[in-house]
Amino acid sequence: MSEPKDALKSTVLNYGLIMGGLSVAFTVMLFIMDLHYQNSSIQQWTSLLIMAGSIVFGQLAYKQLNDGFISLGEGIKIGIGIVALGSSIGILYGLFQGYVLDPDTMSKAMDYAINQAIDQNPELTDEMIEAIEGAFEFFANPLLQSAIGITVSLFFGCLISLLTGLAVKKNRAE
């Protein structure tokens, strides 16, 4: 058995990189299929599944490295660390894709969202559509999107880490 602190760090690094790599691979796949600007519920659920899987497998790997023991606190630390690293990688790639590979991503996303809103609510007035465009342009700021993305990821990462940490925990007998 390695030192628990070293095992924790290596687990977070390994599974954070795995989460980041899977997130980037999924984003590249969406980009190739020209679906990267749609943000459908299937895309959101797939991202959540990547996150949850990375956390669970990371916690189980740490438990195995730690002679079958993992505390709730260690499980939460592992999950939050994995999500922080994996989400950062995904967001950095997203910025690269949005600025370099497809600088028109935000205008495509806005057009798609407005068309969806009109399809769902044909009675939208021009003023309402302009208000939607204004809100979209405000949130199209890459730094704001990155901050929101990391915050949402960490929130769900904490929640998943708590739930899975409770499921996998096994404390040493004192």
Backbone as a ProteinNet text record, in pm:
[ID]
protein_1_A
[PRIMARY]
MSEPKDALKSTVLNYGLIMGGLSVAFTVMLFIMDLHYQNSSIQQWTSLLIMAGSIVFGQLAYKQLNDGFISLGEGIKIGIGIVALGSSIGILYGLFQGYVLDPDTMSKAMDYAINQAIDQNPELTDEMIEAIEGAFEFFANPLLQSAIGITVSLFFGCLISLLTGLAVKKNRAE
[TERTIARY]
84	0	87.8	56.3	127.8	67.4	134.1	81.5	-55.5	-153.4	-287.7	-289.9	-205.2	-203.9	-153.1	-47	5.3	-96	-161.6	-261.7	-378.5	-417.5	-527.1	-490.4	-371	-327.4	-318.1	-259.9	-245.1	-380.6	-472.7	-606.3	-678.4	-670.8	-734.4	-672.4	-542	-474.3	-515	-506.4	-539.1	-683	-776.4	-917	-965.2	-900.4	-929.6	-887.1	-770.6	-725.4	-816.7	-862	-955.3	-1085.7	-1140.2	-1263.1	-1243.1	-1132	-1103	-1088.5	-1017.7	-999	-1130.4	-1213.9	-1344.2	-1432.8	-1426	-1504	-1459.8	-1328.9	-1276.4	-1314.7	-1301.2	-1337.3	-1485.2	-1571.4	-1714.5	-1740.3	-1671.5	-1687.9	-1638.5	-1527.8	-1476.2	-1576.7	-1634.4	-1734.4	-1853	-1899.8	-2010.7	-1970.5	-1846.4	-1796.5	-1793.4	-1744.8	-1738.2	-1878.4	-1974.5	-2112.7	-2189.3	-2123.9	-2182.1	-2302.9	-2289.5	-2392.9	-2343.1	-2223	-2157.4	-2223.9	-2310.1	-2372.3	-2515.6	-2566.3	-2707.6	-2737	-2644	-2659.8	-2790.2	-2811.3	-2933.5	-2927.9	-3040.8	-3045.8	-2961.3	-2952.8	-2869	-2722.5	-2681.6	-2543.6	-2518.7	-2613.6	-2597.6	-2593.3	-2680.8	-2681.7	-2553.2	-2503.1	-2377.8	-2262.3	-2258	-2153.2	-2163.8	-2284.9	-2306.4	-2263.8	-2289.8	-2248.9	-2096.7	-2030	-1882.9	-1830.2	-1891.3	-1849.9	-1872.2	-1992.4	-2025.9	-1938	-1917	-1833	-1690.7	-1638.1	-1500.8	-1488.2	-1587.2	-1585.4	-1592.8	-1688.7	-1707.4	-1583.3	-1532.3	-1414.4	-1292.3	-1282.4	-1173.3	-1182.6	-1302.3	-1320.7	-1291.4	-1337.3	-1312	-1163.9	-1096.4	-952.5	-875.9	-913.9	-848.5	-874.4	-997.8	-1032.6	-946.3	-925	-841.2	-695.4	-646.5	-509.4	-491.3	-599.3	-595.6	-645.1	-610.4	-644	-794.1	-876	-1020.3	-1091.6	-1021.7	-1083.2	-1088.9	-1198.6	-1212.9	-1314.9	-1279.8	-1373.8	-1461.1	-1569	-1656.3	-1579.1	-1498.8	-1419.7	-1324	-1257.8	-1166.3	-1243.4	-1360.1	-1442.5	-1484.9	-1521.2	-1562.2	-1442.6	-1327.3	-1206.8	-1170	-1175.5	-1142.1	-1238.2	-1367	-1466.1	-1450.8	-1434.3	-1420.2	-1290.8	-1182.8	-1056.8	-1067.9	-1130.8	-1149.3	-1230.7	-1339.2	-1426.1	-1354.6	-1280.2	-1208.5	-1108.6	-1030.4	-931.5	-999	-1090.7	-1156.9	-1235.9	-1307.8	-1386	-1295.4	-1185.8	-1090.9	-1036.8	-1003.1	-953.8	-1061.8	-1183.9	-1294.5	-1322.5	-1317.3	-1343.7	-1232.1	-1107.6	-996.6	-1007.8	-1043.3	-1062.4	-1180.5	-1289.1	-1404.9	-1370.1	-1285.6	-1240.6	-1157.8	-1068.6	-988.1	-1079.1	-1175.3	-1266.1	-1346.5	-1395.3	-1477.8	-1401.9	-1274.5	-1196.1	-1120.5	-1072.6	-983.8	-1054.8	-1113.8	-1170.3	-1301.6	-1385.9	-1514.8	-1553.8	-1497.9	-1529.6	-1677.1	-1752.5	-1894.6	-1985.5	-1927.3	-2007	-2116.7	-2084.8	-2184.4	-2297.9	-2268.5	-2377.1	-2462.8	-2400.4	-2477.2	-2567.3	-2513	-2591	-2708.1	-2682.4	-2789.3	-2897.6	-2859.1	-2957.9	-3039.3	-2971	-3039.4	-3138.3	-3094.1	-3180.7	-3301.5	-3280.9	-3393.5	-3491.1	-3439.8	-3528.6	-3608	-3542.7	-3612.2	-3721.7	-3690.1	-3788.1	-3907.5	-3881	-3989.9	-4074.2	-4008.6	-4083.3	-4174.5	-4126.8	-4204.4	-4309.8	-4283.2	-4374.7	-4388.9	-4471.2	-4482.9	-4534.1	-4593.8	-4650	-4546.7	-4419	-4315.3	-4312	-4306.2	-4297.9	-4151.8	-4130.6	-3994.5	-3921.8	-3993.4	-3932.6	-3884.8	-3965.6	-3927.1	-3804.2	-3800.6	-3685.4	-3559.6	-3574.1	-3459.9	-3412.4	-3506.7	-3469.2	-3392.2	-3436.2	-3364.7	-3224.2	-3213.1	-3081.3	-2990.3	-3046.3	-2967.1	-2916.7	-3003.4	-2962.4	-2857.2	-2876.1	-2780.2	-2643.9	-2641.9	-2514.4	-2443.5	-2521.5	-2461.2	-2391.6	-2460.1	-2404.7	-2304.6	-2285	-2190.7	-2046.2	-2025.4	-1891.1	-1817	-1703.2	-1631.7	-1588.3	-1548.3	-1507.4	-1626.3	-1738.5	-1859.5	-1905.5	-1902.4	-1940.1	-1847.2	-1718.7	-1622.6	-1649.6	-1675.1	-1703.6	-1832.1	-1934.3	-2059.6	-2037.4	-1962.7	-1936.2	-1864.8	-1761.1	-1685.4	-1774	-1852.6	-1939.5	-2044.2	-2108.9	-2210.7	-2146.4	-2031	-1961.4	-1925	-1871.6	-1833.8	-1955.9	-2066.7	-2189	-2232.6	-2244.7	-2286.9	-2180.2	-2052.5	-1944.9	-1953.5	-1983.5	-2000.3	-2116.8	-2226	-2344.8	-2317.8	-2260.4	-2230.2	-2127.3	-2025	-1921	-1977.9	-2070.8	-2134.9	-2214	-2295	-2379.2	-2295.5	-2199.4	-2117.8	-2021.5	-1975.3	-1888.5	-1958.6	-2087.6	-2165.6	-2180.4	-2190.6	-2209.8	-2083	-1966.8	-1842.3	-1760.5	-1798.8	-1714.4	-1702	-1585.5	-1559.5	-1448.7	-1486	-1390.3	-1314.7	-1193.8	-1114.3	-1176	-1174.1	-1222.7	-1125.3	-1177.9	-1088.8	-1072
-118.8	0	124.1	220.1	346.3	435.4	545.2	639.8	687.6	696.8	738.9	874.3	967.8	1100.3	1091.9	1011.2	994	921.1	820.5	744.9	835.7	923.9	1015.5	1109.9	1167	1259.2	1190	1070.8	1001.4	958.4	921.3	883.4	1002.9	1116.5	1238.3	1275.6	1270.3	1305.1	1209.1	1079.1	980.6	992.3	994.9	995.3	1133.2	1238.3	1372	1382.7	1325.9	1324.2	1237	1126.7	1040.9	1116.4	1181.9	1258	1368	1440	1546.1	1491.1	1378.6	1317.9	1270.7	1207	1162.8	1281.7	1388.2	1509.1	1570.8	1578.9	1634.4	1544.2	1412.8	1320.1	1334.5	1347.9	1365.2	1497.3	1602.6	1733.3	1731.3	1663.2	1650.7	1574.4	1468.6	1392	1482	1560.6	1652.6	1755	1801.9	1900	1840.4	1718.3	1651.6	1632.8	1603.9	1583.9	1716.1	1828.8	1962.6	1974.3	1917.3	1925.4	1998	2051.3	2107.7	2232.5	2296.4	2420.7	2400	2275.9	2253.3	2229.9	2174.4	2154.1	2081.7	1967.1	1890.8	1819.1	1766	1694.9	1567.2	1503.3	1382.9	1420.4	1534	1580	1607.1	1669.3	1699.2	1571.8	1474.7	1349.2	1270.2	1273.4	1202.9	1264.5	1395.5	1463	1428.4	1422.6	1386.1	1241.5	1155	1014.5	1001.3	1079.3	1079.3	1123.4	1228.7	1278.9	1174.4	1119.3	1022.3	898	849.9	732.3	756.3	872.7	906	911.4	968.4	978	838.9	758.6	625.2	539.5	535.3	453.1	505.7	637.6	694.4	655.7	663.8	625.4	477.3	393.5	249.6	216.1	288	265.2	303.8	416.8	458.6	357	309.9	211.7	86.7	44.1	-73.7	-46.3	72.8	109.2	122.3	149.6	176.2	54.5	-63.4	-188.6	-207.8	-155.9	-174.8	-73.4	31.4	132	267.3	338.1	475.8	543.3	658.9	733.1	821.3	870	959.8	1084.9	1138.5	1258	1235.4	1120.5	1088.3	1073.9	1011.2	995.6	1129.3	1222.2	1355.3	1430.7	1424.1	1490.8	1437.8	1307	1245.8	1294.6	1291.4	1333.6	1479	1566.5	1708.7	1734.4	1666.4	1682.4	1636.1	1520.9	1467.9	1565.9	1615.5	1707.7	1840.1	1890.7	2016.9	2003.1	1895.9	1875.2	1842.9	1748.4	1707.7	1820.4	1896.8	2008.9	2119	2142.9	2245.3	2207.8	2081.4	2035	2053.8	2011.9	2026.1	2170.6	2259	2400.7	2461.6	2427.7	2480.1	2435.1	2307.8	2262.4	2335.5	2354.9	2425.8	2567.2	2635.3	2769.2	2763	2663.8	2645.8	2620.1	2533.4	2501.8	2624.4	2699.9	2816.3	2933.1	2947.2	3058.9	3022.2	2898.7	2862.1	2776.2	2665	2570.7	2617.9	2682.3	2730.6	2859.4	2970.8	3099	3139.1	3073.7	3105.6	3023.6	2951.1	2865.1	2943.5	3058.3	3133.3	3183	3228.1	3273.7	3155.3	3038.8	2918.3	2879.7	2885.5	2849.1	2945.7	3075.2	3173.6	3151.5	3131.9	3107.5	2982.1	2878.2	2752.9	2773.1	2841.9	2864.5	2949.9	3052	3138.1	3060.9	2980.7	2899.7	2800.1	2741	2649	2723.1	2843.8	2922.8	2959.5	2995.4	3031.7	2908.6	2794.2	2670.8	2633.3	2652.3	2615	2720.3	2845.7	2956.8	3046.1	3007.9	3085.6	3228.2	3253.7	3386.9	3486.4	3447.7	3539.5	3666	3780	3906.8	3939.5	4036.3	4078.3	4130.2	4197.3	4248.5	4134.1	4029.1	3913.2	3845.2	3833.8	3772.1	3856.1	3988.9	4076.9	4061.6	4043.7	4023.2	3892.6	3788.2	3659.5	3676.6	3749.1	3772.8	3849.8	3950	4028.5	3944	3859.7	3770.9	3672.5	3621.2	3525.2	3590.5	3712.8	3783.1	3810.4	3839.8	3862.2	3735.3	3621.9	3495.6	3433.4	3494.5	3440.8	3476.2	3550.2	3585.7	3458.5	3428.6	3303.7	3292.3	3401.5	3394.7	3366.1	3427.9	3403.4	3258.4	3211	3072	2975.3	3004	2917.5	2914.8	3032.1	3039.2	2964.3	2982.2	2910.4	2761.3	2722.2	2581	2512.4	2576.5	2518.8	2511.8	2616.7	2619.6	2508.6	2493.7	2389.3	2250.9	2233.7	2104.4	2069.8	2166.5	2140.5	2112.1	2179.3	2152.5	2007.2	1967	1829.5	1729.9	1768	1681.3	1658.3	1763.4	1749.1	1656.6	1676.5	1595.3	1447.9	1422.4	1284.3	1223.6	1300.6	1251	1213.5	1293.1	1262.5	1132.2	1120.1	1000.8	875.2	883.5	765.1	739	844.4	828.1	753.3	782.8	710.2	563.1	537.6	400	316.9	377.4	298.2	305	391.4	409.4	282.8	267.6	158.5	207.5	240.5	294	179.8	211.3	114.7	102	-15.4	-35.9	31.6	107.3	182.4	115.4
0	0	0	-85.9	-84.5	23.7	49.3	147	101.1	190.9	150.9	79.5	124.5	62.2	-81.2	-103.7	-238.8	-326.7	-270.8	-345.7	-383.2	-291.3	-318.4	-432.4	-427.4	-532.6	-668.3	-670.2	-797.9	-853.3	-765.8	-810.4	-871.8	-803.8	-855.7	-990.4	-1000.3	-1125.3	-1237.1	-1211.1	-1315.2	-1362	-1268.8	-1307.1	-1350.6	-1304.2	-1356.7	-1502.5	-1534.7	-1674.1	-1760.2	-1705.1	-1778.8	-1806	-1703.4	-1722.5	-1826.5	-1814.9	-1911.5	-2052.5	-2065.2	-2197	-2258	-2177.4	-2227.3	-2264.9	-2185.4	-2215.3	-2346.6	-2366.5	-2491.7	-2608.9	-2592.7	-2700.5	-2737.3	-2636.7	-2662.1	-2734.3	-2692.2	-2755.2	-2899.5	-2924.3	-3061.3	-3148.2	-3092.6	-3166.8	-3204.2	-3109.5	-3137.4	-3243.3	-3236.7	-3333	-3473	-3483.7	-3613.7	-3671.3	-3585	-3629.2	-3642.7	-3617	-3620.8	-3527.3	-3408.7	-3305.8	-3180.6	-3186.5	-3068.3	-3013.1	-3088.5	-3041.9	-2993	-2997.9	-2967.4	-2819.3	-2744.9	-2600.5	-2565.9	-2629.5	-2606	-2471	-2430	-2302.1	-2308.2	-2424	-2437.1	-2414.3	-2466	-2444.9	-2297	-2231	-2088.6	-2005.4	-2036	-1962	-1985.8	-2108	-2137.6	-2059.5	-2053.1	-1975.5	-1827.2	-1777.2	-1636.8	-1611.7	-1706.4	-1695	-1695.6	-1779.5	-1781.4	-1645.1	-1589.7	-1459.3	-1350.7	-1345	-1240.4	-1251	-1371.7	-1390.9	-1346.6	-1379.8	-1339.1	-1187.5	-1122.4	-976.2	-913.3	-956.8	-898	-919	-1041.4	-1068.2	-992.6	-977.1	-898.4	-751.9	-695.9	-556	-534.8	-626.3	-613.8	-630.1	-719.5	-737.9	-611.5	-551.9	-428	-316.7	-308.8	-206.8	-222	-344	-368.5	-329.5	-360.1	-323.3	-172.1	-102.5	40.8	120.9	76.1	145.5	167.4	74.3	84	171.1	211.8	299	229.4	252.7	205.4	297.1	346.6	430.7	341.3	397.3	322.2	280.8	372.3	341.3	225.3	225.3	115.2	-16	-9.7	-129.7	-187.2	-100.1	-146	-202.9	-135.4	-187	-324.6	-339.4	-467.9	-575.9	-547.1	-645.8	-686	-589.1	-619.6	-697.1	-659.4	-731.7	-875.4	-896	-1031.5	-1115.7	-1060.3	-1134	-1162.3	-1065.6	-1087.7	-1203.1	-1201.6	-1307.1	-1440.2	-1441	-1565.3	-1629.4	-1549	-1602	-1655.4	-1587.7	-1636.1	-1773	-1791	-1920.6	-2026.9	-1994.6	-2088.8	-2125.1	-2026	-2052.2	-2135.4	-2105.5	-2186.1	-2331.3	-2351.5	-2488.7	-2553.2	-2479.5	-2532.5	-2576.7	-2498.8	-2538.2	-2666.7	-2675.5	-2797.1	-2917.4	-2899	-3009.7	-3050.9	-2953.2	-2981.1	-3042	-3007.1	-3060.4	-3187.3	-3195.7	-3305.3	-3410.9	-3368.2	-3463.9	-3525.1	-3446.9	-3496.4	-3425.8	-3471.6	-3406.3	-3418.4	-3505.7	-3522.6	-3431.1	-3336.3	-3249.1	-3177.4	-3123.4	-3045.7	-3133.8	-3254.4	-3342.3	-3386.8	-3410.3	-3443.5	-3326.5	-3206.9	-3088.8	-3069.3	-3090.7	-3073.9	-3179	-3304.1	-3409.3	-3379.1	-3334.3	-3301.9	-3186.8	-3081.6	-2964.9	-3001.3	-3082.6	-3122.5	-3210.2	-3302.1	-3386.4	-3302.3	-3201.4	-3110.9	-3033.4	-2985.6	-2909.7	-2997.9	-3122.2	-3213.6	-3246.4	-3266	-3294.8	-3177.9	-3056.2	-2938	-2902.7	-2940.3	-2909.3	-3032.9	-3129.7	-3253.5	-3231.7	-3115.5	-3089.2	-3033.6	-3031.2	-2982.5	-3068.1	-3001	-3073.4	-3103.5	-3191	-3224.4	-3100.9	-3010.9	-2888.8	-2799.2	-2791.3	-2710.4	-2770	-2900.2	-2967	-2943.7	-2949.4	-2922.6	-2778.3	-2685.2	-2544.8	-2529.4	-2599	-2595.3	-2650.9	-2762.2	-2822.1	-2726.5	-2658.8	-2563.5	-2448.1	-2394.9	-2285.1	-2333.7	-2453.4	-2508.6	-2526.8	-2578.5	-2599.7	-2467.3	-2361.6	-2230	-2181.7	-2194.5	-2145.9	-2242.6	-2359.4	-2457.7	-2422.9	-2317.7	-2274.3	-2230.8	-2294.6	-2263.4	-2117.2	-2056.1	-1915.9	-1824.9	-1854	-1775.7	-1795.2	-1919.6	-1945.6	-1873.3	-1872.4	-1803.9	-1653.9	-1596.2	-1452.3	-1418.6	-1499.4	-1476.5	-1493.6	-1596.9	-1623	-1508.4	-1456.6	-1344	-1220.2	-1195	-1077.5	-1083.2	-1197.3	-1212.6	-1201	-1264.3	-1256.6	-1113.2	-1039.9	-901.2	-813.9	-841.2	-765.4	-785.3	-912.2	-939.5	-895.2	-906.4	-858.9	-709.1	-633.8	-487.8	-455.5	-524.1	-500	-533.2	-649.2	-689	-594.2	-558.5	-467.5	-331.8	-283.6	-155	-164.2	-267.3	-280.9	-304.4	-395.5	-422.4	-307.3	-241.8	-124.9	-12.8	5.7	106	67.6	-63.2	-109.5	-100.1	-122.9	-127	1.2	94.4	213.9	296.8	350.1	444.3	536.6	656.7	753.7	821.7	862.1	940.1	1079	1135.1	1272	1367.9	1457.6	1547.9	1680.8
[MASK]
++++++++++++++++++++++++++++++++++++++++++++++++++++++++++++++++++++++++++++++++++++++++++++++++++++++++++++++++++++++++++++++++++++++++++++++++++++++++++++++++++++++++++++++

